[in-house]
Amino acid sequence: MKKMSWMLAVLLVAAMILSGCGTGGKQPVKRIIIAEPVHLIAYLPLYAAIDKGYFKQEGLDVKVITATGGAHVTSVVSGDAWGVIGGPDSVQIANKGSKDPITSVVNVVNRANVYLMANTKLKLKGTSEQDLAAFLKGKSIAAGRYGGSPNLLTRWLLLKLGLNPNKDVRLDEPADAAAVVSLVAQGKDDMANGAEPQINEGIKKGAWGEPFYGFPSLGDYAYSVISTRASTIKKDPETVQKVVNATLKGLKLVQENKKEAYRILKKEFPTASEASLTASMNRAYKDHLWSKDGFISRASVAKPLDVVKQTGIYTGGYTYSKLVDMSFVKKAQKK
């Protein structure tokens, strides 16, 4: 009898701990994973939300994993990750034929965060589209993975300039976005696309100089948003709201506290030089890289979806109201 009572007491204490009773009323922390395609300075608001404890304040323990080669999206489809930070165009492509489509819930990077750099021997002369077309024609370009946003934006620009991506240039398409630096540095390619920290890594290694073209010039562009499955939104809207709340705080910190944002950036990229990190931050602020309010507008979605359409990788169309759910951002803004 005494043995049974002891066992019941142990079970009761365990239940109290799991339910939050007897622990100051605190609820258990929920652990979730957000997949990223590459570790980028552009994702600083997400890293800031983790570093500053904004997710923990919401009762979440968030871990970011890097999944290259398009696995950042498929990891959500498979259920290995709760969410993904990436383009709504990639999400729409993955949603084709899906019974549980991925839906974008908060904006992070609201500019096309891709730039074009050329080896130090090449210099663009002139500023017209004709000058740019002549500069690109016949070159070998390290364009990144086929189907990835940097690759598609490069193809889109070539088409816009009247060049055939398959004939007028040679596109080198490594799965690892970071490989573009070494491809140009070793002389295997004339040019490359990329973002920070790759841009300044290339400058430091003497692979190239400052970018000769920047896609942020396209204006509002939903380049990297946080998305999760429709079933998650339906079954667990509280967690979705918490993720949005914390992300918005991360965006606010990056916009308003540059000193603290730089500290977090340095922590995320410990091997980068002070000069590279400073240049990267200056570029991000100059190009208005980050969303100010987390809102994913119709116009900002239309641009990346037009890119995938023009390049022919996805022509199935989309419905904004199914691809994007801004109810959580709107709710957070009312607080």
MARMIRO-760079 format. One record per residue (C-alpha): x, y, z; residue number from 1. Coordinates in pm, 1 decimal, padded with zeros to 6 digits. Example, Ala and Ser with C-alpha at 12.3 -4.5 7.8 and 13.67 -1.06 7.14 Angstrom:
<recs>
+----------+----------+----------+------+
:     east :    north :       up : resi :
+----------+----------+----------+------+
:  01230.0 : -00450.0 :  00780.0 :    1 :
:  01367.0 : -00106.0 :  00714.0 :    2 :
+----------+----------+----------+------+
</recs>
This chain:
<recs>
+----------+----------+----------+------+
:     east :    north :       up : resi :
+----------+----------+----------+------+
:  00000.0 :  00000.0 :  00000.0 :    1 :
:  00280.0 :  00235.3 :  00093.3 :    2 :
:  00458.9 :  00142.0 : -00228.4 :    3 :
:  00149.0 :  00224.7 : -00436.5 :    4 :
:  00105.8 :  00562.2 : -00259.4 :    5 :
:  00469.9 :  00649.2 : -00330.3 :    6 :
:  00426.5 :  00568.2 : -00697.1 :    7 :
:  00109.9 :  00780.8 : -00718.4 :    8 :
:  00296.0 :  01070.3 : -00556.1 :    9 :
:  00575.8 :  01046.3 : -00813.3 :   10 :
:  00324.6 :  01038.5 : -01098.2 :   11 :
:  00141.1 :  01337.8 : -00954.2 :   12 :
:  00458.8 :  01544.5 : -00925.3 :   13 :
:  00553.4 :  01452.5 : -01282.2 :   14 :
:  00212.2 :  01557.8 : -01407.1 :   15 :
:  00237.9 :  01887.0 : -01219.2 :   16 :
:  00575.7 :  01959.5 : -01376.9 :   17 :
:  00452.7 :  01880.2 : -01727.1 :   18 :
:  00141.2 :  02093.2 : -01685.3 :   19 :
:  00332.3 :  02384.9 : -01534.8 :   20 :
:  00173.5 :  02345.3 : -01188.8 :   21 :
:  00409.7 :  02371.0 : -00897.2 :   22 :
:  00668.3 :  02551.1 : -01116.1 :   23 :
:  00555.3 :  02906.5 : -01069.5 :   24 :
:  00281.2 :  02862.2 : -01331.6 :   25 :
:  00528.2 :  02853.0 : -01618.4 :   26 :
:  00424.4 :  02647.8 : -01918.9 :   27 :
:  00664.7 :  02404.2 : -02087.6 :   28 :
:  00877.5 :  02559.8 : -02360.0 :   29 :
:  00780.6 :  02448.0 : -02708.8 :   30 :
:  01073.7 :  02366.1 : -02934.9 :   31 :
:  01046.6 :  02440.5 : -03306.2 :   32 :
:  01287.0 :  02438.0 : -03600.5 :   33 :
:  01304.0 :  02697.7 : -03878.3 :   34 :
:  01502.4 :  02596.4 : -04185.9 :   35 :
:  01713.7 :  02843.7 : -04384.1 :   36 :
:  01870.5 :  02783.4 : -04729.1 :   37 :
:  02202.3 :  02942.9 : -04629.3 :   38 :
:  02331.9 :  03137.8 : -04330.4 :   39 :
:  02288.0 :  03497.4 : -04444.1 :   40 :
:  02326.8 :  03841.5 : -04293.0 :   41 :
:  01982.9 :  03914.0 : -04439.3 :   42 :
:  01827.4 :  03686.0 : -04178.0 :   43 :
:  01958.0 :  03904.0 : -03895.3 :   44 :
:  01607.7 :  03992.0 : -03762.7 :   45 :
:  01541.7 :  03621.1 : -03705.7 :   46 :
:  01877.7 :  03572.6 : -03536.7 :   47 :
:  01810.4 :  03882.9 : -03325.5 :   48 :
:  01475.4 :  03747.7 : -03209.2 :   49 :
:  01653.3 :  03434.3 : -03089.5 :   50 :
:  01950.2 :  03614.9 : -02932.5 :   51 :
:  01738.6 :  03871.0 : -02745.8 :   52 :
:  01506.9 :  03604.4 : -02608.2 :   53 :
:  01197.0 :  03727.8 : -02790.4 :   54 :
:  01097.0 :  03372.6 : -02878.2 :   55 :
:  01158.5 :  03256.2 : -02521.9 :   56 :
:  00933.9 :  03534.9 : -02397.3 :   57 :
:  00664.1 :  03373.9 : -02609.5 :   58 :
:  00735.8 :  03030.4 : -02463.6 :   59 :
:  00927.5 :  02905.7 : -02766.2 :   60 :
:  01272.3 :  02755.3 : -02807.8 :   61 :
:  01361.2 :  02823.4 : -03171.9 :   62 :
:  01650.9 :  02662.1 : -03351.6 :   63 :
:  01760.0 :  02757.9 : -03703.9 :   64 :
:  01908.8 :  02487.3 : -03924.3 :   65 :
:  02077.7 :  02542.4 : -04260.1 :   66 :
:  01938.9 :  02313.6 : -04530.8 :   67 :
:  02096.3 :  02373.4 : -04873.2 :   68 :
:  01989.3 :  02261.4 : -05218.9 :   69 :
:  01622.4 :  02344.7 : -05168.0 :   70 :
:  01593.4 :  02123.8 : -04858.8 :   71 :
:  01485.6 :  02424.9 : -04650.3 :   72 :
:  01139.6 :  02400.9 : -04809.0 :   73 :
:  01114.2 :  02022.9 : -04834.7 :   74 :
:  01204.3 :  01991.5 : -04465.4 :   75 :
:  00876.3 :  02166.6 : -04385.7 :   76 :
:  00684.6 :  01950.4 : -04630.8 :   77 :
:  00825.6 :  01638.8 : -04461.2 :   78 :
:  00759.2 :  01774.6 : -04113.1 :   79 :
:  01125.7 :  01781.2 : -04013.1 :   80 :
:  01102.3 :  02158.7 : -03963.6 :   81 :
:  00816.5 :  02367.9 : -03825.6 :   82 :
:  00879.6 :  02650.8 : -04068.4 :   83 :
:  01104.7 :  02793.3 : -04335.1 :   84 :
:  01256.1 :  03130.6 : -04413.2 :   85 :
:  01269.5 :  03175.8 : -04788.3 :   86 :
:  01080.9 :  03310.1 : -05086.4 :   87 :
:  00705.4 :  03274.1 : -05139.9 :   88 :
:  00792.6 :  03165.6 : -05493.8 :   89 :
:  00977.5 :  02861.0 : -05359.5 :   90 :
:  00682.6 :  02789.4 : -05133.8 :   91 :
:  00436.2 :  02811.8 : -05422.5 :   92 :
:  00641.8 :  02571.8 : -05631.3 :   93 :
:  00650.9 :  02322.3 : -05342.5 :   94 :
:  00275.3 :  02361.7 : -05292.6 :   95 :
:  00189.9 :  02229.1 : -05636.7 :   96 :
: -00047.5 :  01937.1 : -05583.5 :   97 :
: -00007.6 :  01950.6 : -05204.5 :   98 :
: -00300.3 :  01878.4 : -04973.5 :   99 :
: -00124.6 :  02067.3 : -04694.9 :  100 :
:  00023.1 :  02378.2 : -04861.9 :  101 :
:  00282.9 :  02597.8 : -04696.0 :  102 :
:  00160.9 :  02948.7 : -04612.9 :  103 :
:  00366.8 :  03262.9 : -04553.7 :  104 :
:  00288.1 :  03448.1 : -04230.4 :  105 :
:  00546.5 :  03726.0 : -04179.9 :  106 :
:  00791.8 :  03919.3 : -04395.4 :  107 :
:  01161.1 :  03950.3 : -04307.6 :  108 :
:  01362.3 :  04046.4 : -04618.3 :  109 :
:  01162.4 :  04284.2 : -04836.9 :  110 :
:  01419.2 :  04337.9 : -05110.3 :  111 :
:  01563.4 :  04100.6 : -05371.1 :  112 :
:  01883.2 :  04034.9 : -05179.0 :  113 :
:  02101.0 :  03941.0 : -05476.8 :  114 :
:  02389.6 :  04127.0 : -05640.3 :  115 :
:  02612.9 :  04065.3 : -05941.8 :  116 :
:  02992.1 :  04093.0 : -05916.0 :  117 :
:  03262.8 :  04058.6 : -06182.2 :  118 :
:  03630.5 :  03966.5 : -06153.2 :  119 :
:  03861.1 :  04261.1 : -06106.3 :  120 :
:  03972.4 :  04258.4 : -06472.0 :  121 :
:  03621.3 :  04332.8 : -06597.5 :  122 :
:  03469.9 :  04679.9 : -06581.2 :  123 :
:  03117.0 :  04778.8 : -06683.4 :  124 :
:  03124.1 :  05084.1 : -06907.2 :  125 :
:  02802.5 :  05278.8 : -06928.3 :  126 :
:  02475.2 :  05258.5 : -06738.9 :  127 :
:  02222.0 :  05166.8 : -07007.0 :  128 :
:  02057.6 :  04827.4 : -07049.1 :  129 :
:  02247.1 :  04789.6 : -07376.4 :  130 :
:  02575.2 :  04844.2 : -07191.5 :  131 :
:  02477.5 :  04587.2 : -06929.9 :  132 :
:  02373.7 :  04333.2 : -07192.9 :  133 :
:  02703.4 :  04372.7 : -07376.8 :  134 :
:  02893.8 :  04334.8 : -07049.3 :  135 :
:  02716.5 :  04009.4 : -06960.6 :  136 :
:  02717.0 :  03847.5 : -07304.3 :  137 :
:  02964.6 :  03565.1 : -07348.0 :  138 :
:  03057.2 :  03553.3 : -06979.4 :  139 :
:  03065.4 :  03257.9 : -06742.6 :  140 :
:  02849.7 :  03330.4 : -06438.1 :  141 :
:  02847.0 :  03141.4 : -06108.5 :  142 :
:  02471.4 :  03165.5 : -06068.4 :  143 :
:  02394.4 :  02925.7 : -05784.4 :  144 :
:  02152.1 :  02633.7 : -05773.3 :  145 :
:  01900.7 :  02612.5 : -06056.6 :  146 :
:  01562.3 :  02695.3 : -05908.7 :  147 :
:  01711.3 :  02904.9 : -05629.9 :  148 :
:  01622.8 :  03274.3 : -05614.1 :  149 :
:  01971.0 :  03408.0 : -05705.9 :  150 :
:  01979.2 :  03181.4 : -06011.5 :  151 :
:  01629.1 :  03275.1 : -06122.4 :  152 :
:  01684.7 :  03646.7 : -06076.9 :  153 :
:  01999.6 :  03622.8 : -06287.7 :  154 :
:  01810.7 :  03435.1 : -06560.0 :  155 :
:  01525.8 :  03685.5 : -06541.7 :  156 :
:  01765.6 :  03978.7 : -06590.0 :  157 :
:  01932.8 :  03811.7 : -06888.2 :  158 :
:  01593.8 :  03756.8 : -07051.9 :  159 :
:  01492.7 :  04116.1 : -06976.0 :  160 :
:  01809.2 :  04235.7 : -07150.3 :  161 :
:  01734.6 :  04023.8 : -07456.8 :  162 :
:  01993.4 :  03754.8 : -07381.9 :  163 :
:  01938.7 :  03379.8 : -07388.1 :  164 :
:  02052.5 :  03229.6 : -07053.0 :  165 :
:  02128.5 :  02898.8 : -07225.5 :  166 :
:  02319.8 :  03037.3 : -07523.3 :  167 :
:  02451.8 :  03389.6 : -07467.5 :  168 :
:  02622.9 :  03313.8 : -07135.5 :  169 :
:  02743.8 :  03006.4 : -06948.2 :  170 :
:  02573.2 :  02953.4 : -06614.6 :  171 :
:  02764.8 :  02759.5 : -06353.2 :  172 :
:  02510.1 :  02627.1 : -06102.9 :  173 :
:  02664.6 :  02492.8 : -05779.5 :  174 :
:  02425.8 :  02367.2 : -05511.2 :  175 :
:  02617.5 :  02551.0 : -05238.7 :  176 :
:  02565.5 :  02927.5 : -05263.4 :  177 :
:  02893.4 :  02990.9 : -05083.5 :  178 :
:  03086.9 :  02820.4 : -05365.6 :  179 :
:  03047.6 :  03116.6 : -05600.1 :  180 :
:  03331.4 :  03303.3 : -05427.7 :  181 :
:  03591.0 :  03033.9 : -05496.1 :  182 :
:  03466.8 :  02980.2 : -05852.9 :  183 :
:  03549.1 :  03339.9 : -05944.1 :  184 :
:  03859.8 :  03358.3 : -05724.5 :  185 :
:  04002.2 :  03051.3 : -05902.2 :  186 :
:  03923.2 :  03194.9 : -06244.6 :  187 :
:  03665.5 :  02928.9 : -06331.2 :  188 :
:  03394.0 :  03191.7 : -06375.0 :  189 :
:  03400.5 :  03557.0 : -06479.7 :  190 :
:  03111.4 :  03670.7 : -06263.6 :  191 :
:  02888.9 :  03558.9 : -05980.1 :  192 :
:  02572.3 :  03645.7 : -05798.8 :  193 :
:  02548.6 :  03653.8 : -05422.4 :  194 :
:  02466.7 :  03839.7 : -05104.5 :  195 :
:  02640.3 :  03917.4 : -04777.8 :  196 :
:  02863.5 :  03777.2 : -04639.9 :  197 :
:  02970.5 :  03637.0 : -04980.5 :  198 :
:  03008.2 :  03984.0 : -05135.5 :  199 :
:  03269.1 :  04103.2 : -04889.6 :  200 :
:  03435.1 :  03762.2 : -04874.2 :  201 :
:  03492.5 :  03793.4 : -05248.3 :  202 :
:  03620.6 :  04148.8 : -05216.9 :  203 :
:  03858.3 :  04044.7 : -04938.0 :  204 :
:  03994.7 :  03755.8 : -05148.0 :  205 :
:  04036.9 :  03979.1 : -05451.9 :  206 :
:  03784.7 :  03777.5 : -05653.3 :  207 :
:  03579.5 :  04083.0 : -05743.7 :  208 :
:  03512.0 :  04444.1 : -05656.6 :  209 :
:  03187.6 :  04612.1 : -05556.4 :  210 :
:  02868.4 :  04476.8 : -05722.4 :  211 :
:  02799.9 :  04616.7 : -06068.8 :  212 :
:  02428.5 :  04538.5 : -06040.4 :  213 :
:  02191.8 :  04506.4 : -05744.5 :  214 :
:  01845.9 :  04347.8 : -05756.4 :  215 :
:  01729.7 :  04549.5 : -05451.2 :  216 :
:  01663.9 :  04817.7 : -05713.7 :  217 :
:  01342.9 :  04626.0 : -05792.7 :  218 :
:  01186.4 :  04776.4 : -05478.4 :  219 :
:  00943.5 :  04592.2 : -05250.2 :  220 :
:  01008.2 :  04223.8 : -05309.5 :  221 :
:  00911.0 :  03942.1 : -05070.3 :  222 :
:  01247.6 :  03770.9 : -05087.1 :  223 :
:  01254.3 :  03591.4 : -04752.6 :  224 :
:  00940.8 :  03533.8 : -04546.8 :  225 :
:  00864.3 :  03287.8 : -04268.1 :  226 :
:  00618.1 :  03020.0 : -04368.1 :  227 :
:  00460.0 :  02711.3 : -04216.3 :  228 :
:  00209.3 :  02445.8 : -04318.6 :  229 :
: -00162.0 :  02521.8 : -04344.3 :  230 :
: -00234.2 :  02237.5 : -04102.5 :  231 :
: -00009.8 :  02405.0 : -03842.9 :  232 :
: -00198.2 :  02732.0 : -03882.0 :  233 :
: -00528.8 :  02552.4 : -03838.3 :  234 :
: -00433.3 :  02325.1 : -03548.2 :  235 :
: -00193.2 :  02551.4 : -03358.7 :  236 :
: -00254.8 :  02919.0 : -03440.1 :  237 :
: -00118.2 :  03019.9 : -03097.7 :  238 :
:  00233.3 :  02906.6 : -03189.2 :  239 :
:  00211.7 :  03080.7 : -03526.7 :  240 :
:  00110.6 :  03402.7 : -03351.2 :  241 :
:  00401.9 :  03368.4 : -03109.7 :  242 :
:  00649.4 :  03321.6 : -03395.6 :  243 :
:  00511.9 :  03630.7 : -03569.0 :  244 :
:  00520.5 :  03835.8 : -03247.5 :  245 :
:  00886.1 :  03751.8 : -03184.7 :  246 :
:  00989.2 :  03807.8 : -03545.8 :  247 :
:  00831.8 :  04153.4 : -03545.5 :  248 :
:  01034.5 :  04239.0 : -03235.3 :  249 :
:  01347.1 :  04121.5 : -03416.2 :  250 :
:  01265.3 :  04344.5 : -03712.2 :  251 :
:  01208.1 :  04639.5 : -03480.1 :  252 :
:  01539.9 :  04589.6 : -03303.1 :  253 :
:  01736.8 :  04572.4 : -03628.7 :  254 :
:  01570.2 :  04888.8 : -03754.8 :  255 :
:  01606.4 :  05090.5 : -03434.3 :  256 :
:  01918.8 :  04966.1 : -03257.4 :  257 :
:  02203.8 :  04933.5 : -03505.5 :  258 :
:  02465.0 :  04892.5 : -03233.6 :  259 :
:  02290.4 :  04591.5 : -03083.3 :  260 :
:  02212.4 :  04453.1 : -03428.2 :  261 :
:  02583.3 :  04468.6 : -03509.4 :  262 :
:  02669.6 :  04282.0 : -03188.2 :  263 :
:  02434.6 :  04000.5 : -03284.2 :  264 :
:  02566.6 :  03999.2 : -03640.0 :  265 :
:  02922.1 :  03960.7 : -03513.1 :  266 :
:  02810.7 :  03673.3 : -03292.9 :  267 :
:  02647.6 :  03496.0 : -03589.9 :  268 :
:  02950.1 :  03546.7 : -03816.1 :  269 :
:  03245.9 :  03526.3 : -03575.1 :  270 :
:  03510.2 :  03466.4 : -03843.9 :  271 :
:  03416.9 :  03770.5 : -04053.3 :  272 :
:  03632.8 :  04080.0 : -04020.2 :  273 :
:  03507.2 :  04402.8 : -03863.6 :  274 :
:  03545.2 :  04576.5 : -04200.1 :  275 :
:  03337.2 :  04313.5 : -04379.4 :  276 :
:  03059.8 :  04317.4 : -04120.4 :  277 :
:  03045.7 :  04696.0 : -04116.7 :  278 :
:  03030.5 :  04710.1 : -04495.9 :  279 :
:  02760.1 :  04443.1 : -04495.4 :  280 :
:  02546.9 :  04633.1 : -04246.2 :  281 :
:  02591.4 :  04958.5 : -04434.0 :  282 :
:  02478.9 :  04789.0 : -04754.9 :  283 :
:  02172.5 :  04638.3 : -04585.9 :  284 :
:  02056.3 :  04970.2 : -04442.5 :  285 :
:  02136.1 :  05159.5 : -04761.7 :  286 :
:  01927.7 :  04918.9 : -04968.5 :  287 :
:  01639.4 :  04907.4 : -04714.2 :  288 :
:  01679.7 :  04532.3 : -04695.5 :  289 :
:  01446.1 :  04450.4 : -04408.8 :  290 :
:  01072.1 :  04477.2 : -04379.3 :  291 :
:  00964.2 :  04748.5 : -04137.9 :  292 :
:  00632.9 :  04595.6 : -04035.5 :  293 :
:  00638.8 :  04228.1 : -04133.9 :  294 :
:  00362.5 :  04279.5 : -04387.9 :  295 :
:  00376.8 :  04078.8 : -04712.9 :  296 :
:  00202.3 :  04293.5 : -04972.7 :  297 :
:  00040.6 :  04169.1 : -05291.3 :  298 :
:  00286.5 :  04370.9 : -05500.1 :  299 :
:  00588.1 :  04227.5 : -05316.2 :  300 :
:  00465.6 :  03872.4 : -05387.2 :  301 :
:  00380.3 :  03943.9 : -05750.7 :  302 :
:  00743.3 :  04024.8 : -05835.0 :  303 :
:  00910.0 :  03693.9 : -05735.8 :  304 :
:  00618.6 :  03499.1 : -05882.7 :  305 :
:  00664.9 :  03690.5 : -06209.2 :  306 :
:  01035.3 :  03599.0 : -06204.7 :  307 :
:  00960.6 :  03226.0 : -06181.6 :  308 :
:  00698.5 :  03263.7 : -06452.8 :  309 :
:  00925.5 :  03451.4 : -06694.0 :  310 :
:  01207.2 :  03200.8 : -06643.0 :  311 :
:  00965.4 :  02914.1 : -06706.9 :  312 :
:  01038.6 :  02726.4 : -06386.3 :  313 :
:  00680.8 :  02768.6 : -06264.0 :  314 :
:  00390.1 :  02891.7 : -06474.1 :  315 :
:  00098.0 :  02753.5 : -06272.3 :  316 :
: -00007.0 :  03084.2 : -06121.5 :  317 :
: -00100.7 :  03144.3 : -05759.6 :  318 :
: -00368.1 :  03287.6 : -05531.6 :  319 :
: -00238.2 :  03549.3 : -05289.2 :  320 :
: -00498.3 :  03469.9 : -05020.7 :  321 :
: -00393.2 :  03104.2 : -05019.6 :  322 :
: -00019.9 :  03168.5 : -05035.4 :  323 :
: -00014.0 :  03445.0 : -04773.1 :  324 :
: -00190.6 :  03485.6 : -04437.3 :  325 :
: -00143.3 :  03829.5 : -04283.7 :  326 :
: -00395.5 :  03784.0 : -04000.7 :  327 :
: -00120.4 :  03714.8 : -03745.5 :  328 :
:  00075.4 :  04028.2 : -03836.8 :  329 :
: -00241.9 :  04236.3 : -03819.4 :  330 :
: -00329.1 :  04091.4 : -03479.6 :  331 :
:  00019.8 :  04165.5 : -03346.3 :  332 :
:  00001.8 :  04524.2 : -03469.6 :  333 :
: -00322.4 :  04583.3 : -03277.1 :  334 :
: -00152.8 :  04516.7 : -02942.3 :  335 :
+----------+----------+----------+------+
</recs>
